[in-house]
Amino acid sequence: MYQIYNKTSTEYAQNAPIVFNTTKYDDCRVTNQSGTTFSLRAPGRYLVSFNGVGSSTQATSPFTVALYQNEAELPETITTVYSTAAGDAGALIFSTIVNVLPSCAAIDNRVNLQVVATSANSGTMANANLVIYRLK
């Protein structure tokens, strides 16, 4: 199991990856690059769960985050907070299964994951937690 979190309130612009700065549990199958990109090298199925508290910096605007796998958004992970006033905080939560195929000398099937703020407007994450658990 791999777990990383951030408890520092941070503002994110559109398409900015969420930064995680504190590792709670480490796993040799997960590589962390700059606190924003997580590489899964070992083949298998992984449960990826995210929870956080976020808010839009503008009134009556949504703040959305989603998981990206190899730079492609996973639609089942889109989660949104709708703020009626700037700074109204709400829960952002998703879970999904990610499959990593075996690699060989000619084919690199490594999976890179990022949690990305996808809103058209900026937003703030008060805290964020990411767990990656190898199922099989």
VMD Tcl script that draws the C-alpha trace (Angstrom):
set ca {
  {0.00 0.00 0.00}
  {1.14 3.50 -0.83}
  {-0.33 6.58 0.84}
  {0.60 10.22 0.37}
  {-1.17 13.39 1.46}
  {-0.99 17.18 1.68}
  {-2.47 19.23 4.52}
  {-1.30 22.61 3.23}
  {-4.01 24.77 1.67}
  {-2.93 25.35 -1.94}
  {-4.53 27.17 -4.87}
  {-4.51 25.43 -8.26}
  {-5.08 26.84 -11.74}
  {-6.81 24.93 -14.53}
  {-5.01 21.70 -15.53}
  {-2.56 21.90 -12.62}
  {-1.64 18.58 -10.97}
  {-2.40 18.36 -7.26}
  {0.76 18.23 -5.14}
  {1.14 15.62 -2.40}
  {4.08 16.28 -0.07}
  {3.94 13.83 2.85}
  {4.35 10.08 2.38}
  {2.67 7.99 5.08}
  {3.22 4.51 3.61}
  {5.76 3.65 0.91}
  {5.63 0.81 -1.61}
  {8.47 -0.19 -3.95}
  {5.95 -0.67 -6.78}
  {5.05 3.06 -6.74}
  {7.51 5.80 -7.74}
  {6.75 9.41 -6.80}
  {7.96 12.13 -9.17}
  {7.88 15.65 -7.64}
  {4.79 14.84 -5.56}
  {2.52 15.06 -8.61}
  {3.12 11.96 -10.75}
  {2.95 8.40 -9.47}
  {4.35 5.58 -11.61}
  {3.16 1.99 -11.22}
  {5.76 -0.42 -12.57}
  {4.71 -3.83 -11.29}
  {1.95 -5.61 -13.22}
  {-1.37 -6.08 -11.47}
  {-4.59 -4.35 -10.49}
  {-4.49 -1.35 -8.18}
  {-7.23 0.37 -6.22}
  {-6.66 4.13 -6.41}
  {-8.63 6.21 -3.90}
  {-8.61 9.96 -3.42}
  {-10.29 12.18 -0.88}
  {-9.85 15.86 -0.23}
  {-11.50 19.11 0.73}
  {-11.65 21.73 -1.99}
  {-13.37 24.95 -2.95}
  {-13.69 27.27 -5.90}
  {-12.00 30.65 -5.66}
  {-14.99 32.21 -7.47}
  {-18.62 32.42 -6.39}
  {-21.14 30.09 -8.08}
  {-18.34 28.20 -9.84}
  {-17.40 24.54 -9.69}
  {-13.99 23.17 -8.69}
  {-13.27 19.80 -10.28}
  {-10.46 17.26 -9.98}
  {-9.94 13.96 -11.82}
  {-7.42 11.17 -12.07}
  {-5.29 11.08 -15.21}
  {-3.67 7.85 -16.41}
  {-0.83 8.37 -18.87}
  {-2.13 11.90 -19.56}
  {-5.70 10.75 -20.29}
  {-8.56 11.67 -17.96}
  {-10.41 8.72 -16.39}
  {-14.07 9.87 -16.61}
  {-15.23 7.72 -13.69}
  {-12.98 9.74 -11.34}
  {-14.34 13.23 -12.05}
  {-15.44 14.82 -8.77}
  {-16.74 18.36 -8.31}
  {-17.49 20.85 -5.55}
  {-20.07 23.53 -6.39}
  {-19.44 26.71 -4.41}
  {-22.28 29.18 -3.90}
  {-19.78 31.68 -2.52}
  {-16.05 31.88 -3.08}
  {-14.28 29.53 -0.69}
  {-17.27 27.26 0.11}
  {-15.52 23.97 0.87}
  {-16.77 20.51 0.02}
  {-15.62 16.91 -0.27}
  {-13.90 15.62 -3.40}
  {-13.81 11.81 -3.55}
  {-13.16 9.06 -6.10}
  {-12.03 5.44 -6.31}
  {-11.15 3.39 -9.36}
  {-9.25 0.29 -10.44}
  {-6.11 0.69 -12.58}
  {-4.65 -2.24 -14.50}
  {-0.91 -2.46 -15.20}
  {0.13 -4.95 -17.88}
  {3.47 -6.80 -17.74}
  {6.37 -5.05 -19.45}
  {9.25 -6.52 -21.44}
  {12.44 -5.19 -22.99}
  {10.54 -3.85 -26.02}
  {7.36 -2.63 -24.32}
  {7.11 -0.37 -21.27}
  {3.61 -0.72 -19.79}
  {4.31 1.53 -16.82}
  {1.26 3.56 -15.73}
  {1.67 7.20 -14.69}
  {-1.07 8.72 -12.52}
  {-1.85 12.33 -11.63}
  {-4.74 13.98 -9.79}
  {-5.43 17.13 -11.82}
  {-7.53 20.24 -11.14}
  {-9.60 20.36 -14.34}
  {-11.91 23.33 -13.65}
  {-11.98 26.32 -15.96}
  {-11.43 28.49 -12.88}
  {-8.93 28.18 -10.05}
  {-9.67 26.39 -6.82}
  {-8.14 25.61 -3.46}
  {-7.40 22.22 -1.92}
  {-7.36 22.46 1.88}
  {-6.12 18.87 2.14}
  {-5.71 15.93 -0.19}
  {-5.08 12.21 0.41}
  {-4.16 9.56 -2.18}
  {-4.01 5.79 -1.53}
  {-2.75 3.27 -4.08}
  {-3.32 -0.34 -3.03}
  {-2.20 -3.34 -5.10}
  {-5.05 -5.85 -5.25}
  {-3.48 -8.57 -7.36}
}
mol new
graphics top color blue
foreach p $ca { graphics top sphere $p radius 0.5 }
foreach p [lrange $ca 0 end-1] q [lrange $ca 1 end] { graphics top cylinder $p $q radius 0.2 }
display resetview
